[in-house]
Amino acid sequence: MLGGMSESRSKVLEESKKKGVQAGAAAAATVALAVAGAPVFAAIAAVPAAVLGWRWWKHRAENGIRF
């Protein structure tokens, strides 16, 4: 089922872009911590990055947005 049939396609795409930027920023911060030599903090930061990435992926799949 497509989530929220009352939502316009452009609004769904905008929300997907926002979620993607958040997930990308979290992943970039995790990589930056790992490169900077803080593997413990990078491992901790990987958890929220994975969660945000999963939410973005799920949102795209639920709304029929191709990858």
N, C-alpha and C positions, 0 to 999 in steps of 0.2 A: 504494500500500500504506500502510495506517495504521501509523505507527511504534510499535513496542513494544506489541503486542496485550495483553501482560500488565499494562500500566499501566491504572489506573482512569481513567475520564473526568474525575473531579474532580482527580486529580493532574495530568493533562494541562492542564486549564484553569488550575490554580494555577501551573504552570510557564509557561504562556502569559502570564498576568498579570504574573509576575515579569519575564519578558523584555520585556514592553511597558513596564513601569515603568522598566526600565533604558534602553530606547531613548528613552523620553520625557524622562528626566532628561538624557541626553546631548544630545538635540536642544535642550532648554531651556537648557542650559549654552552650547551653540553660539550660540544667539540672544542670550543675555545678553552673551557676549563681543563679538558684533557690535554690539549696542546700546551697549556701554560704550566703543566706539571702538577695539577691538583686532581689526581685520579679519584680520590675519595669523594670530593665535591662533585666531580663529573659523574660518578656512579649514582650519587644522590639525585643530581639534576636529571639523569636519564629517565627516572620514573615519571615525573610530570611531563617530560617531553614525549614519552611513549603514550601516556594517557591522552594528551592533546592530539597527537598523531592519530590515535585510534578514533577519537571523536570526530576528527575531520574526515577520515576514511569512511566511517559509518554514516555521517551526514551525506556525503556524496553518494554512497550506495543507496541509501533510503530515498533519495530524491532523483535517482536515475541520471546522475551526472557522470559522464564518462571520464576516465582517468587519462 
